[in-house]
Every structure is written in C-alpha cells, then in structure tokens.
Amino acid sequence: MTATLAPPVRIGRAAVGALGMLAVATGALESVVTPTLPLLQRELDMSPAEGALLSIVLLITGALITPVAGKLGDRYGGKRVLIRLMAVVCTGGLVSALAPNLPVLLLGQVLQGAMVGALPLSFILVREHLPAGEAKVAIGVVSGLFVGGGMAGTLSAGPVAEGLSRHWMFALPTIAVIGSTLLVNRQMPHDAPGRSDDTGVDWPGLALLSGTLVTLMLVLALAPDFASQPLILGALIVVLAAFVTGWIAVERRAVSPMVDLRMLARPAVWKSCVLTFVICVGTAVPVYLVPQLLAVPADEYGFGAGATAIGFYLLPGAVAASLAGPISGLGARRYGSRAVVTAGIALLAAGLIALAAVHTEIWHLVIGKMMIALANGLCVTAMVTSTATSVDRGDTGIATSLVLVTRVLGFAVGVQASGAILTAATPSGSDVPAESAFVTGFAIAGAVTALSLLVARTMSKGVKA
C-alpha cells in the first residue's frame, strides 16, 4: 500500500479573523512613521536627509525579505515561517519603542520590515486551507484590513506621540502584533512543507543587493554635505560601484537568481521597470515633502501642523490609494493597461506641478496628495498586471520580482533625494529649509514623471475584456 498525503485542514472564521487582526496590527505599525516624521526629526535632532532614510529602511527590508520568505515557506511550511517573521517584527517594534536615538530606531525599522514578507505568507496559508472561492474572499478581507490598519495607524500615531510619547506610538501597535501573532499560532493549523526547491535561496545575491541599497541610501543622505566630507562620500561611491558590479556578476551566474537580469533584455520588462522607477520616484517626493511642508511653522511659510493634524490631512490620500487598485483593474480590463498607465502618469505629473505652483493653503496639499496617491495606485497596479501578462507563465514570478525591486529603488531614491534637497536648502543654524526647496522638489519630480509618457506610449496596449 502506498501512503497518501492527508488533505489540508480546513480553517474556519476564527483563523481567518486571527489573520485579519494580524493584518490590522501590522498595517498600523507600518504606518506610524510617516505622519510623525517631523516630530521624530525634532526629538532626535535629525536632518531632513536622515529623516528620509528613517522613512524608507522598512520598505527596503521588506523588498529583500519577500522573495526569500516565499521560498522558505515552501521549504519549511508557511505557518512556521510566518510566526518566525512576526517574532522578528515584534522585536523590531520593541526596539523602535525603546530607541533612545536614531541608530537604534533605524535598527528597529529594519527588523520591522519583515512584516512585508509576512503578508504574502498569510495569503498562501489561506489558499492552502480554503476552497478557491472562499480563499479569494478571505484574501480580500485580509488585504482590506491591512489597508484599514494603515489608516488607523496614520490617524492614531500623532495623538499617541503627542499625548503620551513617541515611544508609545510604536509600543501600542507592537503589543497588538504580539497578541494577534499568538492568536494566529493557536488558530491556524500547521501546513506541511511543499516540495523543496533544490536551487535554494540566492543568499550571495541577497547580501550584495542589500549592500547596494544601503550604500546608495547613504550616498544620497550624505550628498548635501559633500563639501565638508568629500573623501567619505567618494569612498562610499566606490563601495557602491563594487556592490553593483558584484551583484550583477553573481546574478548572471546564479542557478536561481534572486533577480534574473536576463529578463531585462525583453522590451516589455525593461519598459515596465523604467516606468515603475520613474513613477515611484515621482510619488515618493510628495510622500516625504508634504508632511514636512505641513510641519513648517506658520510664521514662516508653512502651517505649523502637529503630528495629529498631519495624520488627519494625509488620510484622504490613503483612502484614494486604497480605491486605486480596483479602479485600475477595471480600467485595464476595459481600456487596456497602456491607457491606465498613461492616464495615471498624466494625473501624477499634473498633481506634482500643481503642488509646485500652489501650496499656500492646506487644501492645496490635501487635494494634490490625493491626486498623486490615486495616480500611483493606478499606475503600479496596471504595471504589475501588464508585466505579469506579457511574459510566459513560468516567468511571471521573475518578471514581477524585477518590478518589485525597481519599485522599492525608485521610492527610496525619491524620498532620499527629497531629504537631500531640503538639507541642502536649510541655512546654517536654522531648522527650516527655504521654500524654494519644496518648489524645486515638486517641479523636478513633475517634469521627470511627464517625460515617462514617452516610454508609456510605446507599451503594448494590454489585455482588454
């Protein structure tokens, strides 16, 4: 007699609810930095460039850990890897809550970045333990709760930081993450490991890509101080070049590379990567600059908004971003991906140019940020769809991973460049950058985004229903 594998244990509402609670808690923990960044910069005596670095390290870690988490989940079981990733996230949340200075807070954010890889594992577990129809509903619920948690974190971070302290704005959602992780561990049945990939994880490629991204961020952060420390900046540029060269060499020779660079030779893929990079740079600029402008004292040229008010002003943009995915999907089905991407780029460029021209009222910033958030969601969803459908089925994961890395790189460069612009435009002895720095940042991002229309018009029209 031959042994047969037992079918996966079907999960109930309690297990899906536990995953939903985890999504809410992680979404809240992920979102607390953005509305409170000006407050953190004041309390920790950070320059704008250092603040920009703080706001992106979580995203960089997430982009690096996500492909690794999928392979480890297949090898050892999704639940086991999910729980261990969440243990790393909880540790990061506690480190951030107790951080006395910027280096420790950066470490906490790096550890928290593991949550980005944990969310796809939740989806894998749902698909493993539910029928296809119910799994789609459950995934939609968990995704929506993650977005809702992000909105809750955006709104609550300011009042908690101002009413209690910056430490509690990390501690409270971390406590919720710990509780929901324990609940998931109790409610979710163990899943058997899948077939192990003989090629394993591309650890050398992961290490070199990590070094590349970290060094690039340090170069951008130190760029405004080039005159005072040219040797350090020059050495970092040499190190960056070495990392890039080594990473390309390793990825070209790897049996199962983390990022298959050979895919970039395909027009559909490199066009998607170029557009994704530019779109994310354009989106990242206002993500960083708008809260900074809101926090500028009212007796200068800003609005003197505290962390609570900033979170409230950013909420409409978060709502617009949550609606962009479904709208983009419907638009791509009816008009094709190229039409959606073109419309998104035009809306993004218009929002950026409008912010450069008029930003004297709060509603200018709120409406501009809404336009940009909606445009980014339209473009990114359509780009992923276009990329996934333009390659062979077996190459879908490789192609979309390229877009993911490009997306993170574009966002990181946009945020860090914005921080560098503000740092360079801040007079000695002052904490307030010149207003022209904001105008310059918005205008450059708008112009670069508009130029990407030249690439968008060469895209395939995409699938229409």
C-alpha positions as CSV (number, residue, x, y, z in Angstrom):
1,M,0.0,0.0,0.0
2,T,1.2,3.5,-0.8
3,A,0.9,6.2,1.7
4,T,-1.2,9.2,0.7
5,L,-0.9,12.7,2.0
6,A,-3.7,13.9,4.1
7,P,-5.7,16.8,2.7
8,P,-5.0,20.2,4.3
9,V,-7.1,21.0,7.4
10,R,-9.9,23.4,6.5
11,I,-9.8,26.6,8.6
12,G,-12.8,28.5,10.0
13,R,-13.7,32.1,10.6
14,A,-11.6,32.2,13.8
15,A,-8.4,31.5,11.9
16,V,-9.3,34.0,9.1
17,G,-10.2,36.5,11.8
18,A,-6.8,36.0,13.5
19,L,-5.0,36.7,10.2
20,G,-7.2,39.8,9.8
21,M,-6.3,41.0,13.3
22,L,-2.6,40.5,12.4
23,A,-3.1,42.5,9.2
24,V,-4.7,45.4,11.1
25,A,-1.9,45.4,13.7
26,T,0.9,45.2,11.2
27,G,-0.7,47.9,9.0
28,A,-0.9,50.2,11.9
29,L,2.7,49.5,13.0
30,E,3.9,50.1,9.4
31,S,2.2,53.5,9.1
32,V,3.2,55.3,12.2
33,V,6.4,57.0,11.0
34,T,5.0,59.0,8.0
35,P,2.7,61.4,9.9
36,T,5.1,61.7,12.8
37,L,8.4,62.1,10.9
38,P,8.7,65.9,11.6
39,L,8.2,65.2,15.3
40,L,10.8,62.4,15.2
41,Q,13.2,64.7,13.4
42,R,12.8,67.4,16.1
43,E,13.1,65.0,19.1
44,L,16.0,63.0,17.7
45,D,17.8,66.1,16.2
46,M,17.7,64.6,12.7
47,S,18.5,66.4,9.4
48,P,15.9,66.1,6.6
49,A,18.2,63.6,4.8
50,E,18.4,61.4,8.0
51,G,14.6,61.6,8.3
52,A,14.2,60.4,4.8
53,L,16.5,57.5,5.5
54,L,14.3,56.5,8.5
55,S,11.2,56.6,6.4
56,I,12.4,54.1,3.8
57,V,14.5,51.4,5.6
58,L,11.4,49.4,6.5
59,L,10.4,49.2,2.8
60,I,13.9,48.2,1.7
61,T,14.0,45.3,4.2
62,G,10.6,44.2,3.0
63,A,11.6,44.1,-0.6
64,L,14.6,42.0,0.2
65,I,12.8,39.6,2.6
66,T,9.7,39.0,0.5
67,P,11.1,36.6,-2.2
68,V,13.1,34.8,0.5
69,A,10.1,34.3,2.7
70,G,8.2,32.6,-0.1
71,K,11.0,30.0,-0.7
72,L,11.4,29.4,3.0
73,G,7.7,29.0,3.4
74,D,7.7,26.3,0.7
75,R,10.6,24.5,2.3
76,Y,9.5,24.6,5.9
77,G,5.8,25.4,5.9
78,G,4.0,28.7,5.7
79,K,2.8,28.9,9.3
80,R,6.3,28.2,10.7
81,V,8.0,30.9,8.7
82,L,5.1,33.4,9.3
83,I,5.4,33.0,13.0
84,R,9.1,33.4,13.0
85,L,8.9,36.5,10.7
86,M,6.4,38.0,13.1
87,A,8.7,37.4,16.0
88,V,11.3,39.5,14.2
89,V,8.7,42.2,13.6
90,C,7.7,42.2,17.3
91,T,11.4,42.5,18.2
92,G,11.7,45.4,15.8
93,G,8.7,47.1,17.2
94,L,10.0,46.8,20.8
95,V,13.4,48.1,19.7
96,S,11.7,51.1,18.0
97,A,9.6,51.8,21.1
98,L,12.7,51.8,23.4
99,A,15.1,53.5,20.9
100,P,16.9,56.4,22.6
101,N,18.5,57.7,19.3
102,L,18.4,57.4,15.5
103,P,20.8,54.4,15.0
104,V,18.7,52.2,17.4
105,L,15.4,53.4,15.8
106,L,16.9,52.6,12.3
107,L,17.6,49.1,13.6
108,G,14.1,48.7,14.8
109,Q,12.7,49.8,11.5
110,V,15.0,47.3,9.6
111,L,13.6,44.5,11.8
112,Q,10.0,45.6,11.3
113,G,10.5,45.3,7.6
114,A,10.0,41.6,7.9
115,M,6.2,42.3,8.0
116,V,6.2,42.9,4.3
117,G,7.2,39.3,3.7
118,A,4.7,38.1,6.2
119,L,1.6,39.3,4.4
120,P,2.0,37.2,1.3
121,L,2.6,34.2,3.6
122,S,-0.9,34.9,5.1
123,F,-2.4,34.7,1.6
124,I,-0.6,31.4,0.9
125,L,-2.0,29.9,4.1
126,V,-5.5,31.0,3.2
127,R,-5.2,29.4,-0.2
128,E,-3.8,26.2,1.4
129,H,-6.7,25.7,3.8
130,L,-9.8,27.1,2.0
131,P,-11.5,26.3,-1.3
132,A,-10.7,28.7,-4.2
133,G,-13.9,30.8,-3.9
134,E,-13.7,31.3,-0.2
135,A,-9.9,31.9,-0.4
136,K,-10.5,34.9,-2.7
137,V,-12.9,36.4,-0.3
138,A,-10.6,35.8,2.7
139,I,-7.6,37.3,0.9
140,G,-9.7,40.3,0.0
141,V,-10.8,40.7,3.6
142,V,-7.2,40.4,5.0
143,S,-5.9,42.9,2.3
144,G,-8.6,45.3,3.2
145,L,-7.9,45.0,6.9
146,F,-4.2,45.7,6.3
147,V,-5.1,48.9,4.5
148,G,-7.6,49.8,7.2
149,G,-4.9,49.2,9.8
150,G,-2.6,51.6,7.9
151,M,-5.3,54.3,8.0
152,A,-5.8,53.7,11.7
153,G,-2.1,54.0,12.3
154,T,-1.9,57.2,10.3
155,L,-4.7,58.7,12.4
156,S,-3.6,57.5,15.8
157,A,0.1,57.9,15.7
158,G,0.0,61.7,16.1
159,P,-2.3,61.7,19.1
160,V,-0.4,58.9,20.8
161,A,3.0,60.6,20.2
162,E,1.8,64.0,21.3
163,G,-0.4,62.8,24.2
164,L,1.9,60.1,25.6
165,S,5.3,59.9,23.8
166,R,6.9,58.7,20.6
167,H,7.8,55.5,22.4
168,W,4.1,54.6,22.8
169,M,3.2,55.1,19.2
170,F,5.5,52.1,18.4
171,A,4.7,50.1,21.6
172,L,0.9,50.0,21.3
173,P,0.7,48.5,17.8
174,T,3.6,46.2,18.7
175,I,1.5,44.9,21.6
176,A,-1.3,44.3,19.2
177,V,1.0,42.5,16.8
178,I,2.3,40.2,19.6
179,G,-1.3,39.4,20.7
180,S,-2.5,38.7,17.1
181,T,0.6,36.6,16.4
182,L,-0.1,34.4,19.4
183,L,-3.7,34.1,18.2
184,V,-2.7,33.1,14.7
185,N,-0.3,30.5,16.2
186,R,-3.2,29.0,18.1
187,Q,-5.9,29.1,15.5
188,M,-4.0,28.3,12.3
189,P,-3.2,24.6,11.7
190,H,0.3,23.6,10.7
191,D,0.8,23.1,6.9
192,A,3.1,20.5,5.5
193,P,6.2,21.8,3.8
194,G,5.9,21.8,0.0
195,R,8.4,20.4,-2.5
196,S,11.7,22.0,-1.7
197,D,13.4,23.9,-4.4
198,D,16.8,22.3,-5.0
199,T,18.3,25.6,-6.0
200,G,17.7,27.1,-2.6
201,V,17.9,30.8,-1.8
202,D,20.3,33.1,-3.6
203,W,22.0,34.3,-0.4
204,P,25.0,35.9,-2.1
205,G,22.7,37.9,-4.4
206,L,20.5,38.9,-1.4
207,A,23.6,40.1,0.5
208,L,25.0,42.1,-2.4
209,L,21.7,43.7,-3.2
210,S,21.3,44.7,0.5
211,G,24.7,46.3,0.4
212,T,23.9,48.1,-2.8
213,L,20.6,49.6,-1.5
214,V,22.1,50.6,1.9
215,T,25.1,52.2,0.3
216,L,23.0,54.0,-2.2
217,M,20.9,55.5,0.6
218,L,24.0,56.6,2.5
219,V,25.4,58.3,-0.6
220,L,22.1,60.2,-1.1
221,A,21.9,61.1,2.6
222,L,25.5,62.5,2.6
223,A,25.3,64.2,-0.7
224,P,24.3,67.7,0.7
225,D,27.5,67.6,2.9
226,F,29.8,66.8,0.0
227,A,31.9,69.9,0.5
228,S,32.6,69.1,4.1
229,Q,33.4,65.4,3.7
230,P,34.3,64.6,0.1
231,L,36.6,61.7,1.0
232,I,33.8,59.8,2.8
233,L,31.3,60.4,0.1
234,G,33.9,59.4,-2.6
235,A,34.7,56.2,-0.7
236,L,31.0,55.3,-0.5
237,I,30.6,55.8,-4.2
238,V,33.5,53.4,-4.8
239,V,31.9,50.9,-2.5
240,L,28.5,51.3,-4.2
241,A,30.1,50.6,-7.6
242,A,31.8,47.5,-6.2
243,F,28.5,46.2,-4.8
244,V,26.6,46.8,-8.1
245,T,29.4,45.1,-10.1
246,G,29.5,42.1,-7.7
247,W,25.7,41.8,-7.6
248,I,25.4,41.8,-11.4
249,A,28.1,39.2,-11.8
250,V,26.6,36.9,-9.1
251,E,23.0,37.2,-10.5
252,R,24.2,36.4,-14.1
253,R,25.9,33.2,-12.9
254,A,23.3,32.1,-10.2
255,V,21.3,29.0,-11.0
256,S,18.2,30.5,-9.3
257,P,19.0,34.3,-9.1
258,M,17.0,36.5,-6.7
259,V,16.6,38.9,-9.7
260,D,17.0,37.4,-13.2
261,L,18.7,40.3,-15.0
262,R,18.4,38.5,-18.3
263,M,14.7,39.3,-18.2
264,L,15.6,43.0,-18.7
265,A,16.5,42.3,-22.3
266,R,12.8,41.9,-23.0
267,P,11.2,45.2,-24.1
268,A,8.0,44.6,-22.1
269,V,10.0,44.1,-18.9
270,W,12.6,46.9,-19.2
271,K,9.9,49.3,-20.1
272,S,7.9,48.3,-17.1
273,C,10.9,48.7,-14.9
274,V,11.8,52.2,-16.3
275,L,8.2,53.4,-15.8
276,T,7.9,51.9,-12.4
277,F,11.1,53.6,-11.2
278,V,10.1,57.0,-12.5
279,I,6.5,56.7,-11.2
280,C,7.7,55.7,-7.7
281,V,10.3,58.5,-7.7
282,G,7.5,61.0,-8.5
283,T,5.3,59.5,-5.9
284,A,7.9,59.4,-3.2
285,V,8.8,63.1,-3.4
286,P,5.4,64.3,-2.1
287,V,5.1,61.4,0.3
288,Y,8.1,63.0,2.1
289,L,7.7,66.6,1.3
290,V,4.0,67.2,2.1
291,P,4.3,66.3,5.8
292,Q,7.5,68.4,6.0
293,L,5.7,71.4,4.5
294,L,2.7,70.9,6.8
295,A,5.1,71.0,9.8
296,V,6.9,74.2,8.8
297,P,6.0,76.9,11.3
298,A,3.1,79.2,10.4
299,D,5.1,82.3,10.9
300,E,7.4,81.2,8.1
301,Y,5.5,79.9,5.0
302,G,4.0,76.6,6.4
303,F,1.1,75.7,8.6
304,G,2.6,74.6,11.9
305,A,0.7,71.3,11.9
306,G,1.5,68.8,14.6
307,A,1.6,65.1,14.2
308,T,-2.1,64.6,14.9
309,A,-3.1,67.2,12.2
310,I,-0.7,65.8,9.7
311,G,-2.2,62.3,10.1
312,F,-5.7,63.8,9.5
313,Y,-4.5,65.7,6.4
314,L,-2.9,62.5,4.9
315,L,-5.9,60.3,5.4
316,P,-7.7,61.3,2.2
317,G,-4.7,60.3,0.2
318,A,-4.7,56.9,2.0
319,V,-8.3,56.4,1.0
320,A,-7.6,57.3,-2.6
321,A,-4.7,54.8,-2.7
322,S,-7.0,52.1,-1.4
323,L,-9.5,52.7,-4.2
324,A,-6.9,52.9,-6.9
325,G,-6.3,49.1,-7.2
326,P,-9.9,48.2,-8.0
327,I,-10.3,51.2,-10.4
328,S,-7.0,50.3,-12.2
329,G,-8.2,46.7,-12.6
330,L,-11.5,47.7,-14.1
331,G,-9.8,50.3,-16.3
332,A,-7.2,47.8,-17.6
333,R,-9.9,45.3,-18.4
334,R,-11.9,47.8,-20.4
335,Y,-9.3,50.1,-22.0
336,G,-6.0,48.1,-21.6
337,S,-3.0,48.6,-19.3
338,R,-1.3,51.3,-21.5
339,A,-4.3,53.6,-21.3
340,V,-4.5,53.2,-17.5
341,V,-0.7,53.8,-17.1
342,T,-0.8,56.9,-19.4
343,A,-3.8,58.4,-17.5
344,G,-2.0,57.7,-14.2
345,I,1.2,59.4,-15.3
346,A,-0.7,62.4,-16.6
347,L,-2.6,62.7,-13.3
348,L,0.7,62.2,-11.3
349,A,2.5,64.9,-13.3
350,A,-0.4,67.3,-13.0
351,G,-0.5,66.8,-9.2
352,L,3.2,67.4,-8.8
353,I,3.2,70.5,-11.0
354,A,0.2,71.9,-9.2
355,L,1.9,71.4,-5.8
356,A,5.0,73.3,-7.1
357,A,2.8,76.1,-8.3
358,V,0.3,76.4,-5.4
359,H,0.8,75.2,-1.9
360,T,-0.3,78.2,0.2
361,E,-3.4,76.5,1.6
362,I,-3.8,73.2,3.4
363,W,-6.5,72.1,0.9
364,H,-3.9,72.5,-1.9
365,L,-1.7,69.9,-0.3
366,V,-4.6,67.5,0.6
367,I,-6.0,67.6,-3.0
368,G,-2.6,67.3,-4.5
369,K,-1.6,64.4,-2.3
370,M,-4.9,62.6,-3.2
371,M,-4.3,63.0,-6.9
372,I,-0.8,61.6,-6.5
373,A,-1.8,58.7,-4.4
374,L,-4.6,57.7,-6.8
375,A,-2.3,58.1,-9.8
376,N,0.4,55.9,-8.2
377,G,-2.1,53.2,-7.4
378,L,-3.5,53.2,-10.9
379,C,0.0,53.0,-12.5
380,V,1.5,50.4,-10.2
381,T,-1.4,48.0,-10.4
382,A,-1.6,48.3,-14.2
383,M,2.2,47.9,-14.5
384,V,2.2,44.7,-12.4
385,T,-0.7,43.4,-14.5
386,S,0.9,44.3,-17.8
387,T,4.2,42.7,-16.8
388,A,2.6,39.5,-15.5
389,T,0.6,39.0,-18.7
390,S,3.4,39.9,-21.1
391,V,5.8,37.0,-20.2
392,D,5.4,33.3,-20.2
393,R,3.5,31.8,-17.2
394,G,6.7,30.3,-15.8
395,D,8.5,33.7,-15.9
396,T,5.8,35.6,-14.0
397,G,7.5,35.5,-10.6
398,I,10.9,36.5,-12.1
399,A,9.4,39.5,-14.0
400,T,7.3,40.8,-11.2
401,S,10.2,40.5,-8.8
402,L,12.2,42.8,-11.0
403,V,9.3,45.3,-10.9
404,L,9.2,45.0,-7.1
405,V,12.9,45.7,-6.7
406,T,12.6,48.6,-9.1
407,R,9.6,50.0,-7.2
408,V,11.5,50.0,-3.9
409,L,14.6,51.5,-5.5
410,G,12.5,54.3,-7.1
411,F,10.7,55.1,-3.9
412,A,13.9,55.0,-1.9
413,V,15.7,57.3,-4.3
414,G,12.7,59.7,-4.4
415,V,12.5,60.0,-0.7
416,Q,16.2,60.3,-0.1
417,A,16.7,62.8,-2.9
418,S,13.9,64.9,-1.3
419,G,15.6,64.8,2.0
420,A,18.9,65.8,0.4
421,I,17.2,68.8,-1.3
422,L,15.7,70.0,2.0
423,T,19.0,69.5,3.9
424,A,21.0,71.5,1.2
425,A,18.4,74.3,1.4
426,T,18.4,74.6,5.2
427,P,20.5,77.6,6.3
428,S,23.1,77.1,9.0
429,G,21.6,77.4,12.5
430,S,18.1,77.0,11.2
431,D,15.7,74.1,11.2
432,V,13.5,75.5,8.4
433,P,14.6,74.9,4.8
434,A,13.9,77.5,2.1
435,E,10.5,77.4,0.5
436,S,12.2,77.2,-2.9
437,A,13.4,73.7,-1.9
438,F,9.8,72.4,-1.9
439,V,9.1,74.0,-5.2
440,T,12.3,72.5,-6.7
441,G,11.4,69.0,-5.5
442,F,7.8,69.1,-6.7
443,A,8.8,70.6,-10.1
444,I,11.7,68.2,-10.8
445,A,9.5,65.2,-9.9
446,G,6.7,66.5,-12.1
447,A,9.0,67.1,-15.1
448,V,10.7,63.7,-14.8
449,T,7.3,62.0,-14.5
450,A,5.9,63.8,-17.6
451,L,8.9,62.6,-19.6
452,S,8.0,59.0,-18.8
453,L,5.0,59.4,-21.1
454,L,7.5,58.9,-24.0
455,V,8.1,55.4,-22.7
456,A,4.4,54.7,-21.9
457,R,3.3,55.4,-25.4
458,T,5.5,52.5,-26.7
459,M,3.9,50.0,-24.3
460,S,1.7,47.2,-25.5
461,K,-2.0,48.2,-25.1
462,G,-2.5,45.3,-22.8
463,V,-5.5,43.0,-22.3
464,K,-9.0,44.3,-22.9
465,A,-12.1,42.4,-22.0
